[in-house]
Amino acid sequence: MTIFPVSMKTLVEEFSKMPGIGPKSAQRLAFYILRSSKSDAEALSKAILKVKALVKFCKICNNLSDEEVCEICKDSSRNRSLLCTVEEPNDIITIERAGNFNGLYHVLLGSLSPLDGIGPSDLKISQLLDRVKKEKFKEIIIATDFNTEGEATALYLSKVLKNSGAKLTRVAYGIPVGGDLAYADQATIIKAFEGRGELKT
């Protein structure tokens, strides 16, 4: 016996596919949509389709952008001798919110995870190496998460970048072991950047 109409059940199933959304949360979202006005539902639908149609990855750093090159890469006031390597675009949002970093970024679009079959070729590491050769950074900050995958990625990057000529640093204290960068507060991000240390290879 189906409790919901088929269309409602389909909507709940679609919401359930989203990360962090369980069955109950999916039902709440579906009921919210049901109670919303038609114009609100259409606005949400249009916003989703617009994001899918317009948002792309910056061709330089892989940050999210409406254009070929993102606003950060185009900003001439940024410190172009400093590069921060992160796992995902939302990590950039977290760091920028803290307000104490004015360099450039490189987004790997993931982290190494051999158990899940994710190796170096699945990430934007070769693009990073090409960029480092061309742009001659003075310092490369590795700001991957402090979990197993993030640590493995940091270790791998420290090996492939050790002859880059740049000082290699890793964000340090402030971010808990096993924690994700995206969930750190402003004070934690500031402390992590202030306490970064040089990687030993």
Secondary structure, 3 states (H helix, E strand, C coil): CCCCCHHHHHHHHHHHCCCCCCHHHHHHHHHHHHHCCHHHHHHHHHHHHHHHHHCEECCCCCCEECCCCCHHHHCCCCCCCEEEEECCHHHHHHHHHHCCCCCEEEECCCCCEHHHCECHHHCCHHHHHHHHHHHCCCEEEECCCCCHHHHHHHHHHHHHCCCCCCEEEECCCCCCCCCCHHHCCHHHHHHHHHCCEECCC
